[in-house]
Amino acid sequence: MTQLIDFKTQVDLENFLGYLQQLITDCALFIVDHTDSTIIYEFKSTRLNPSISALSKQQILNNALDTGKFNFKSANGSSELFCHRYNIHVSDQNFTGTLFVVQLLQQIETTLPKQSIQSLSETFHSQSPEMQRMFSIIQRVAITEFPVLVRGESGSGKELVAQAIHDYSQRKNKVFIAINCAALNANILESELFGHVKGAFTGAIREHKGVFERAAGGTLFLDEIAEIPLELQAKLLRVLETGEFTPLGGEKSIKANVRIITATHRALREEAKLGRFRQDLLYRLRVIPIFVPPLRDRKEDIPLIANFILSEQQTIFQHTPSLSNDALNALIDYDWPGNVRELKNTLLYAITMANEKPEIELCDLPDEIIDNPHIPSDLMIHTTEHMHSSDKINKDMIRKMLIKYDYDLNQVAKALDMSRTTLWRYRKKFNL
């Protein structure tokens, strides 16, 4: 019997989904609407093989995925997965559906050579001079074994730089493993880095191989390196100095055959002065520094990146909308404090708000971009007129419809000839 989870509001469901995404780092989530058996929500972790997510989606559509273990084989190896299936109900939306949680249990990688490598311009979707200079450094450092420290703002693409170095290196046919040091507490992080033997601590019921061992022959990327506690910094320094590590609770040292790449958004020299980062470790890691330019310093790349992000969503949204000139100009005028990650999230929002229109308009963008003071006033006037005169939607109309249908949002949206998402946006705008 499939377990039922009852949510009072849509917000409760969204909060639950966010919790799952943080709790299970290697997973894919799907929600199927019982009324028409369509997938209305889809999430896949960046650390999960995209092919696994695609296979899971297809099995769900074929009604072939149920609770239990299943295996996935590809050219790069095999994966053992587990599917959890839950019936869900959202009271305020009168919605019933099924939540599928696909979790990676074990991944066995093979070392088949990669057929081809994209040019760095294609990988980063960039033609800007700032990025071209960075590409030159990547190509030169990739053929060495020197430690690399990647510096850049959050969302700027530091992991993509690390992956590019690996792809252009002599280790390209071996494994690339990325660890976010900020996402794990000190005890778990130490075990994840160096592994542990059975009985090393309470709950250690079996041996666990750390990433230094699992990445043997390949590349280990340690993201947010500044967040590692000082005691672990000392152990990491010893690995870099001796080329060996010892699992927690173990007695035998193991040779560490990995290429180390680290990344941070912090200024490590300042962190060292403040006593929060070991200076000797900084010198070991910062042999080759690489700085990733923020998106606001390379705005000529925004159209290229945006087109790529939109094309990626075709399988989910069944179409690829284009950007209107007004919308594109608004994206270019915005400063993007969250960099490429923020741009991607913005475009996903815009596609949803566009509601299958062939073109994303200015009014489909988030408020913080529409309200950007750099957008010309005549353009803002045009957008406001479009939303209120073209669509003929105003606060009084929304309020009357809500009262008429006793706040049944499905009925209100149908009466106004709009999606529930669009209705939600108007309610938020008018504070209803």
C-alpha positions as CSV (number, residue, x, y, z in Angstrom):
1,M,0.0,0.0,0.0
2,T,1.4,3.4,-1.0
3,Q,1.8,5.9,1.8
4,L,-0.4,9.0,1.7
5,I,1.0,12.4,2.6
6,D,-1.5,15.2,3.2
7,F,-0.5,18.9,2.8
8,K,-2.8,21.7,3.9
9,T,-1.4,24.2,1.4
10,Q,0.7,24.3,-1.8
11,V,3.3,26.2,0.2
12,D,3.6,23.2,2.6
13,L,4.2,20.9,-0.4
14,E,6.9,23.3,-1.8
15,N,8.6,23.5,1.5
16,F,8.6,19.7,1.7
17,L,10.1,19.4,-1.8
18,G,12.8,21.9,-0.8
19,Y,13.6,19.8,2.3
20,L,14.0,16.6,0.2
21,Q,16.4,18.4,-2.2
22,Q,18.6,19.4,0.7
23,L,18.4,16.0,2.4
24,I,19.0,13.8,-0.6
25,T,21.8,15.3,-2.7
26,D,21.7,12.7,-5.4
27,C,18.1,12.4,-6.4
28,A,15.3,13.1,-8.9
29,L,11.8,14.2,-7.9
30,F,8.6,13.9,-9.9
31,I,4.9,14.6,-9.2
32,V,2.2,13.1,-11.4
33,D,-1.3,14.6,-11.5
34,H,-3.9,11.9,-11.0
35,T,-6.5,13.6,-13.2
36,D,-4.6,13.3,-16.4
37,S,-1.5,11.2,-15.5
38,T,0.9,14.0,-16.5
39,I,4.2,15.0,-14.8
40,I,3.6,18.5,-13.4
41,Y,6.7,18.8,-11.3
42,E,10.3,17.7,-12.0
43,F,13.6,18.2,-10.2
44,K,16.9,16.5,-10.8
45,S,20.1,17.0,-8.8
46,T,23.1,18.4,-10.7
47,R,25.1,15.5,-9.2
48,L,22.7,12.9,-10.7
49,N,23.4,11.5,-14.2
50,P,20.8,13.2,-16.5
51,S,20.2,9.9,-18.3
52,I,19.0,8.4,-15.0
53,S,16.4,11.2,-14.6
54,A,15.3,10.8,-18.2
55,L,14.9,7.0,-17.8
56,S,13.0,7.5,-14.5
57,K,10.6,10.0,-16.2
58,Q,10.0,7.6,-19.1
59,Q,9.2,4.7,-16.7
60,I,6.8,6.9,-14.7
61,L,5.0,7.9,-17.9
62,N,4.8,4.2,-18.9
63,N,3.5,3.4,-15.4
64,A,6.4,1.1,-14.9
65,L,8.2,2.6,-11.8
66,D,7.2,1.5,-8.3
67,T,8.8,1.4,-4.8
68,G,12.0,-0.6,-4.7
69,K,15.5,-1.0,-6.1
70,F,16.3,-0.9,-9.8
71,N,19.5,-0.7,-11.9
72,F,20.6,1.7,-14.6
73,K,23.4,0.9,-17.1
74,S,25.2,3.3,-19.4
75,A,28.4,3.6,-21.4
76,N,30.0,5.2,-18.3
77,G,29.1,2.4,-15.8
78,S,26.1,1.2,-13.8
79,S,24.1,2.7,-11.0
80,E,21.9,1.1,-8.3
81,L,18.9,3.3,-7.5
82,F,15.9,3.2,-5.1
83,C,12.5,4.6,-5.8
84,H,10.1,5.8,-3.1
85,R,6.5,6.4,-4.2
86,Y,4.0,8.4,-2.2
87,N,0.4,9.5,-2.8
88,I,0.0,13.2,-2.0
89,H,-3.0,15.5,-1.4
90,V,-3.0,19.3,-1.3
91,S,-6.1,20.5,0.5
92,D,-6.2,24.1,-0.6
93,Q,-5.7,23.1,-4.3
94,N,-8.0,20.0,-4.1
95,F,-5.1,18.3,-5.8
96,T,-4.2,14.6,-5.7
97,G,-1.1,13.0,-7.2
98,T,1.9,10.8,-6.8
99,L,5.4,11.9,-5.7
100,F,8.3,9.8,-7.0
101,V,11.7,10.1,-5.2
102,V,14.5,8.4,-7.2
103,Q,17.7,8.1,-5.0
104,L,21.2,7.0,-6.1
105,L,22.4,4.2,-3.8
106,Q,25.7,3.2,-5.6
107,Q,27.5,4.2,-8.7
108,I,30.1,2.0,-10.4
109,E,32.1,4.0,-13.0
110,T,34.0,2.7,-16.0
111,T,36.9,4.4,-17.6
112,L,35.9,4.5,-21.2
113,P,37.6,7.4,-23.1
114,K,35.5,10.4,-23.9
115,Q,34.8,10.7,-27.6
116,S,35.2,14.4,-27.9
117,I,35.5,17.5,-25.9
118,Q,33.6,20.7,-26.5
119,S,35.6,23.9,-27.0
120,L,35.7,26.0,-23.9
121,S,33.7,28.7,-25.7
122,E,30.9,26.2,-26.3
123,T,31.1,24.7,-22.8
124,F,30.7,28.1,-21.2
125,H,28.6,29.7,-24.0
126,S,30.9,32.7,-24.0
127,Q,32.8,34.9,-26.4
128,S,33.8,37.7,-24.0
129,P,37.5,38.7,-23.8
130,E,37.4,38.2,-20.0
131,M,36.4,34.5,-20.4
132,Q,38.8,34.0,-23.3
133,R,41.7,34.9,-21.0
134,M,40.4,32.4,-18.5
135,F,40.2,29.7,-21.2
136,S,43.8,30.3,-22.0
137,I,44.8,29.6,-18.4
138,I,42.6,26.5,-18.2
139,Q,44.3,25.0,-21.3
140,R,47.8,25.7,-20.0
141,V,47.2,24.4,-16.4
142,A,45.2,21.3,-17.4
143,I,48.3,19.5,-18.8
144,T,50.1,19.9,-15.4
145,E,49.5,18.3,-12.0
146,F,49.7,21.6,-10.0
147,P,46.9,22.3,-7.5
148,V,44.4,24.9,-8.8
149,L,42.4,27.4,-6.7
150,V,39.3,28.7,-8.5
151,R,38.0,32.0,-7.2
152,G,34.6,33.5,-8.1
153,E,31.3,34.7,-6.8
154,S,28.5,32.3,-6.0
155,G,26.8,30.9,-9.1
156,S,29.6,32.1,-11.5
157,G,30.5,28.5,-12.6
158,K,33.5,27.5,-10.5
159,E,32.6,23.7,-10.7
160,L,32.4,24.1,-14.5
161,V,35.9,25.4,-14.5
162,A,37.1,22.5,-12.5
163,Q,35.4,20.0,-14.8
164,A,37.0,21.7,-17.8
165,I,40.5,21.4,-16.3
166,H,39.8,17.7,-15.7
167,D,38.5,17.2,-19.3
168,Y,41.6,18.7,-20.8
169,S,44.0,16.9,-18.5
170,Q,45.8,13.5,-18.8
171,R,43.3,12.3,-16.2
172,K,40.2,12.9,-18.4
173,N,39.4,9.2,-18.7
174,K,39.3,8.8,-15.0
175,V,36.7,9.9,-12.4
176,F,35.9,13.5,-11.5
177,I,34.4,13.9,-8.0
178,A,33.0,17.1,-6.6
179,I,32.5,17.7,-2.9
180,N,30.8,20.8,-1.4
181,C,32.6,21.3,1.9
182,A,30.0,23.8,3.2
183,A,27.2,21.2,2.9
184,L,28.6,18.7,5.5
185,N,29.4,19.1,9.2
186,A,33.0,18.4,10.4
187,N,32.5,14.8,11.4
188,I,30.7,13.8,8.2
189,L,33.2,15.8,6.0
190,E,36.2,14.0,7.5
191,S,34.7,10.6,6.8
192,E,33.7,11.7,3.3
193,L,37.2,12.9,2.5
194,F,39.3,10.2,4.0
195,G,36.8,7.3,4.7
196,H,36.5,5.2,7.8
197,V,36.9,1.6,8.9
198,K,34.1,-0.5,10.5
199,G,33.6,0.5,14.1
200,A,35.5,3.8,13.8
201,F,32.6,5.6,15.6
202,T,29.1,4.9,16.7
203,G,27.0,4.0,13.6
204,A,30.0,2.9,11.5
205,I,28.6,-0.5,10.8
206,R,30.7,-1.0,7.6
207,E,33.8,0.3,5.9
208,H,33.4,3.5,3.9
209,K,35.8,4.7,1.2
210,G,36.4,8.4,1.2
211,V,36.7,10.6,-2.0
212,F,40.5,10.6,-1.8
213,E,40.3,6.8,-2.4
214,R,37.3,6.8,-4.8
215,A,38.9,9.5,-7.0
216,A,42.2,7.5,-7.4
217,G,43.8,8.4,-10.8
218,G,41.3,11.2,-11.3
219,T,40.4,14.7,-10.1
220,L,39.0,15.7,-6.8
221,F,37.2,19.1,-6.7
222,L,36.7,20.6,-3.2
223,D,34.2,23.4,-3.5
224,E,33.9,26.0,-0.7
225,I,37.3,25.1,0.7
226,A,37.2,28.1,3.1
227,E,34.4,26.4,5.1
228,I,36.6,23.4,6.2
229,P,37.3,23.6,10.0
230,L,40.8,24.3,11.1
231,E,41.4,20.8,12.4
232,L,40.5,19.3,9.1
233,Q,42.7,21.8,7.3
234,A,45.6,20.4,9.2
235,K,44.8,16.8,8.0
236,L,44.3,18.0,4.4
237,L,47.7,19.8,4.6
238,R,49.4,16.5,5.6
239,V,47.8,14.7,2.6
240,L,49.2,17.4,0.3
241,E,52.6,17.2,1.9
242,T,53.0,13.4,2.2
243,G,50.7,12.2,-0.6
244,E,49.1,9.8,1.9
245,F,46.0,9.6,4.1
246,T,44.6,7.4,6.8
247,P,40.9,6.5,7.1
248,L,39.2,7.3,10.4
249,G,39.9,4.5,12.9
250,G,42.4,3.0,10.5
251,E,46.1,2.3,11.0
252,K,47.4,1.8,7.5
253,S,48.2,4.8,5.2
254,I,46.9,4.9,1.7
255,K,48.6,6.6,-1.3
256,A,46.5,9.5,-2.6
257,N,46.7,9.6,-6.4
258,V,44.4,12.6,-7.2
259,R,44.6,16.0,-8.8
260,I,43.3,18.6,-6.3
261,I,41.3,21.5,-7.5
262,T,39.7,23.8,-4.9
263,A,37.3,26.7,-5.1
264,T,35.9,29.5,-2.9
265,H,34.0,32.8,-3.1
266,R,36.0,34.1,-0.2
267,A,39.3,36.0,-0.2
268,L,41.6,33.3,1.4
269,R,44.4,35.8,2.1
270,E,42.0,37.8,4.3
271,E,40.7,34.6,5.9
272,A,44.3,33.6,6.7
273,K,45.0,37.0,8.2
274,L,41.9,36.6,10.4
275,G,43.1,33.1,11.6
276,R,40.2,31.3,9.9
277,F,42.4,29.6,7.2
278,R,45.9,28.1,7.5
279,Q,48.4,30.1,5.6
280,D,50.6,27.1,4.8
281,L,47.6,25.3,3.4
282,L,46.7,28.4,1.3
283,Y,50.2,28.3,-0.3
284,R,49.8,24.6,-1.1
285,L,46.4,25.1,-2.8
286,R,47.0,28.4,-4.5
287,V,49.8,27.2,-6.9
288,I,47.7,28.2,-9.9
289,P,44.9,30.8,-9.2
290,I,42.0,31.2,-11.6
291,F,39.4,33.9,-11.3
292,V,35.9,33.4,-12.9
293,P,34.6,36.8,-14.0
294,P,31.1,37.7,-12.7
295,L,28.3,37.8,-15.2
296,R,27.9,41.6,-14.8
297,D,31.4,42.0,-16.3
298,R,30.6,40.0,-19.4
299,K,27.1,40.9,-20.4
300,E,27.7,40.2,-24.0
301,D,27.5,36.5,-23.0
302,I,24.0,36.8,-21.6
303,P,22.2,36.2,-25.0
304,L,24.3,33.0,-25.6
305,I,23.8,31.7,-22.1
306,A,20.1,32.5,-22.2
307,N,19.5,30.7,-25.5
308,F,21.3,27.6,-24.2
309,I,19.3,27.5,-21.0
310,L,16.0,27.9,-22.9
311,S,16.9,25.1,-25.3
312,E,17.6,22.8,-22.4
313,Q,14.0,23.1,-21.2
314,Q,12.4,21.9,-24.4
315,T,11.9,18.3,-23.1
316,I,10.2,19.6,-20.0
317,F,8.0,22.4,-21.5
318,Q,7.6,20.8,-24.9
319,H,8.6,24.0,-26.6
320,T,11.4,26.5,-26.6
321,P,10.2,30.1,-26.3
322,S,12.4,32.9,-27.5
323,L,13.1,36.2,-25.7
324,S,11.5,39.4,-26.8
325,N,13.8,42.3,-27.4
326,D,12.4,44.1,-24.3
327,A,12.9,41.0,-22.1
328,L,16.5,40.4,-23.4
329,N,17.4,44.1,-22.9
330,A,16.1,43.9,-19.3
331,L,18.3,40.8,-18.7
332,I,21.3,42.6,-20.0
333,D,20.6,45.7,-17.9
334,Y,20.4,43.7,-14.7
335,D,23.6,43.2,-12.7
336,W,23.1,39.5,-11.7
337,P,24.4,39.2,-8.1
338,G,23.7,35.5,-8.3
339,N,25.5,35.2,-11.7
340,V,24.7,32.4,-14.1
341,R,22.7,30.4,-11.5
342,E,20.4,33.3,-11.0
343,L,20.0,33.8,-14.7
344,K,19.0,30.2,-15.1
345,N,16.4,30.4,-12.3
346,T,15.1,33.6,-13.7
347,L,14.5,32.0,-17.1
348,L,12.8,29.0,-15.6
349,Y,10.4,31.4,-13.8
350,A,9.9,33.3,-17.1
351,I,9.0,30.2,-19.0
352,T,6.5,29.2,-16.4
353,M,4.9,32.7,-16.4
354,A,4.9,32.8,-20.2
355,N,2.5,29.9,-20.1
356,E,3.3,28.3,-23.4
357,K,3.5,31.6,-25.3
358,P,6.0,31.5,-28.2
359,E,7.9,34.5,-26.8
360,I,8.9,35.5,-23.3
361,E,7.9,39.2,-22.7
362,L,9.1,41.7,-20.1
363,C,6.0,41.1,-18.0
364,D,7.0,37.4,-17.6
365,L,10.2,38.3,-15.8
366,P,10.6,38.5,-11.9
367,D,9.7,41.7,-10.2
368,E,13.3,42.5,-9.2
369,I,14.3,42.6,-12.9
370,I,11.2,44.5,-14.1
371,D,11.7,47.0,-11.3
372,N,15.3,47.5,-12.2
373,P,15.9,51.3,-12.3
374,H,18.1,51.0,-15.3
375,I,15.1,49.9,-17.5
376,P,13.8,52.9,-19.5
377,S,10.6,54.4,-18.1
378,D,8.8,54.2,-21.5
379,L,9.4,50.4,-21.5
380,M,8.0,50.1,-18.0
381,I,4.9,52.0,-19.1
382,H,4.4,49.7,-22.0
383,T,4.7,46.7,-19.8
384,T,2.2,47.9,-17.3
385,E,-0.3,48.7,-20.1
386,H,0.2,45.3,-21.5
387,M,-0.6,43.6,-18.2
388,H,-3.7,45.7,-17.3
389,S,-5.3,46.8,-20.6
390,S,-4.4,43.9,-22.9
391,D,-5.2,41.2,-20.4
392,K,-8.1,43.3,-18.8
393,I,-7.1,42.0,-15.4
394,N,-7.4,44.2,-12.3
395,K,-7.7,43.9,-8.6
396,D,-11.5,44.2,-8.4
397,M,-12.0,41.5,-11.0
398,I,-9.7,39.0,-9.2
399,R,-11.4,39.8,-5.9
400,K,-14.9,39.3,-7.4
401,M,-14.0,36.0,-8.9
402,L,-12.5,34.7,-5.7
403,I,-15.7,35.5,-3.8
404,K,-17.9,34.1,-6.6
405,Y,-16.1,30.8,-6.6
406,D,-15.6,30.7,-2.8
407,Y,-11.8,30.8,-3.3
408,D,-11.7,27.7,-5.4
409,L,-8.5,28.5,-7.3
410,N,-9.1,26.0,-10.0
411,Q,-12.5,27.5,-10.8
412,V,-11.2,31.0,-10.6
413,A,-8.3,30.3,-12.9
414,K,-10.6,28.6,-15.4
415,A,-13.1,31.5,-15.4
416,L,-10.3,34.0,-16.0
417,D,-8.7,31.8,-18.7
418,M,-5.3,31.6,-17.0
419,S,-3.2,29.0,-15.3
420,R,-3.1,28.6,-11.5
421,T,0.5,29.9,-11.6
422,T,-0.6,33.1,-13.3
423,L,-3.5,33.5,-10.9
424,W,-1.1,33.1,-8.0
425,R,1.1,35.8,-9.5
426,Y,-1.8,38.3,-9.8
427,R,-2.9,37.5,-6.2
428,K,0.6,38.2,-5.0
429,K,0.8,41.4,-7.0
430,F,-2.6,42.7,-5.7
431,N,-2.1,41.3,-2.2
432,L,-5.2,39.1,-2.4
